[in-house]
Amino acid sequence: MLFNSFEFLAFFVTFLAIFFGLRKRTQPIVLLIASYVFYMSWRPSFGLLLALTTAVDYTTALMMARSRTDGGRKAAMVLALTINLGILATVKYLDFFIANVIGAAGLFGYVIPDYALGLALPLGISFYTFQSIGYTLDVYYRKVEAERDFLTYAQYVSFFPQLIAGPIERAAHMLPQFRTVHRLSFPDLNAGLFLIGFGLFKKMCIADVVGPVVNGIYAAPEQYSGSYQLLAVILFAIQIYCDFSGYSDIARGTARIMGFDLMINFRQPYFTCSLNEFWRCWHISLSSWFRDYLFIPLGGSRGSEWRTARNLMIVFAVSGIWHGAAWTFAAWGVLHGTGLVLERAFARTAKVELWLNPTTRRVFGWFWMMAIVLAGWVFFRSTSLANAFVVFRSLGEFGPVSYGTLKMLGLASVELLMLGVSLLILFVVDFHLAFRPRRLEALGEMRWLPTGAGVALAYYIILFGIFGHAEFIYFQF
Amino acid sequence: MSNLPRPAVDATEALGGSGERDAANRSSTAQTRIWIARAGIFVLVFSAVWAALAAAYVLLPFLRPGSVVIADAKFDTLVKMPMFEPQDRYRIMVFGHSKILSAFRARDLDAEMGPHFRSYNLALPGEVRFLPILEAALAAGNTPTHVLLTIPWDDKAEVDGPAALLRDDNRLAGTLFPFRTLPRDAALFLFQNQERLAEAVRDVEAQRSAMIDDRGWYFIKSQSHYPDDRLPADYSLPTDNAARSQPRFISERSRARDRLEHLARQHGFQVGFVPGLFREGEVAPCPSSDQFRLTAMSERPLIRVFGPDYFVYPPTLFADPQHMNPTGARVYTSELARLLKASGAFD
């Protein structure tokens, strides 16, 4: 059941009608059932794994709370991490590990039988596992109290707006929200509808329009010249931003209508002027998770520069592998880690603030950030490292771009024009969100403008959006 | 990374109208009244726009893309008028998608096959299903002796239930908002006919009439961007693969096949597969052993495969990467006529 489907619309409207009509005691039960129905609509067996993760983390947190010794707390924490990471490793990484062992053995002439399990990857497992691990660690470090009400905790793990692709929430932020009664609030409804509308616009009018072009070129990169590769690289950068931030907006909007507040996951990352700044604005819930639960425990930036560099490299390598069991994701993470290390070293040694004015610094910083980010997306999107290098190699051989090819890839004249208009709208809105938020707020206060903007947005999506079950890119993680 | 801020407020929400700050200052009743007023205005404006676009869609049919005009004309006019004469011994209906729409010239085939042979091009642009138009023709009393397919039936074993239809967002959106393509069609129409709008409106009607007069053949001029409607001789696309052949996969189990066989038995026509077409270099030529193939797939009703799965032609016979120009259409039809004559099925 995708957010961008009529099926979800019917599900959500029905759910809201029931949810808001209920009393305090029954609201959590209905929300939990709805979350499991939503999740199990992909595959019923996925629900078992979600329930297992919930039960394990709920129980181990209570064990930590009841333990009188530090050793007991630690044992419960280790048990929770072992089970959570064990499940994740089995369903997501085991086959990758086996394939690499077989490949490595083959290099030395050994033939190992293929024991790959071929398990289906449960949707959103990386997201809800990390959310659960975050809770376990928060309880262990006494940042939050262990939740005693199973129903409350089960809602926290399975909350359907953010279950499949985040934002990865924190227990301290979400658990109190599941303990209160939720009533329909018109300001929340307004804000939620606009978030959903803007998210659908990004997904259906931009991401899904450029998706076929990117897919076509990346499916057989050796067949296209450098000009098409460059086009695909840029379009994928647009696609993944619109797809993922669009999803996050819809997730926040649906939660908001229900009276819940989810954290902001994106803050116009392509307007940033350094890689460090980019990572404060891209997939914020994941990068802050890694900061709090890996980077800081490793020592963060408190030690020497070498130690900080090591910590950054570890965090980004793990972040790469978190995305998927493939060397392309690892390469993406390592590239970003290296970029951040170089950026820190350059900032320390070159002291550019002494000899470059702020505007020039920002312009150079933007080009640097974009170069690393775009190169990273090549690894991220390519189906193999070999294909990624085909893309990099062909970027040196530019040739003409033919309209016939663009059309065949799905960008005929009107689609091209409308994509330009959609990107312009996105740019204007994102620019204001990043640099002129007060102006947007002032527009929101105008009497009929929000209503008019709402109608315009709805018709723009209806007339120029792609309808059809196009999955979100981050569902695969 | 090390000093990641936790954002506090998202200005996107501010677009949704009164923020929480403002909301807190208003009484709940006032809020409700304002919201209901806004929702009412939203519904009114939304409905007004819907009505305006629906009216434009109905009143300006010439804005619709050529594919829709052609499909509508075939459904509403061509197959509903008497298609065959009593003396026609062979009554042929040829089905396919837009490639065949532009490649098969029914009148040319009739001329080559001799008297008492009458054929129609019932290919539909952007559409691989042939049963709806065949059923429409049969319902109007137009019974063929032969149904020739260029693309096979689909492999769906079951008919789509209501749940599947509800999951078909594209179809659902098209039903709720039939004018969905109107703005892009209008933009394209205006762009292509900037200085001759009145003539362009007449052209649409002329093309429609010409298509009916040509028994369904239609040259897709709007997609032709090369001089004389000919692709350059060395034209190629990055996706071309001259080493890969493209055999047709004809599914054994198919609801469409069951239905077609039922209709064939009921109306006594035969079914045949005839070759489609590709551009040279786009795919590998069909194996030579297939060139003179005549295979019976079924005896009751008779389903035959005539010749190879496809013919291959030089780019100069194409107006765009997929569709043939009028010269190409003559060449394809002529080759098809030779194949049908050689089969002996129409002696």
Interface residues (C-beta under 8 A of the other chain):
Chain A: N4 S5 F6 E7 A10 S185 F186 P187 L189 N190 A191 G192 L193 F194 L195 F198 G216 A220 Q223 Y224 S225 Y228 D249 R252 R256 M263 I264 R267 N276 W279 R280 I284 S287 S288 F290 R291 F295 G300 S301 L312 V315 L340 S402 Y403 G404 T405 M408 S413 V414 E415 L417 M418 V429 H432 L433 P437 L440 E441 L443 G444 E445 W448 P450 T451 G452 A453 G454 V455 A458 Y459 I462 L463 F464 F467 G468 H469
Chain B: M1 S2 N3 L4 P5 R6 P7 V9 D10 A11 T12 E13 A14 L15 G16 G17 S18 G19 E20 D22 A23 Q31 T32 I34 W35 R38 I41 F42 V45 F46 V49 L166 R167 D169 N170 L172 A173 F177 R180 L182 P183 R184 A187 L188 F191 H225 Y235 L237 P238 T239 D320 P321
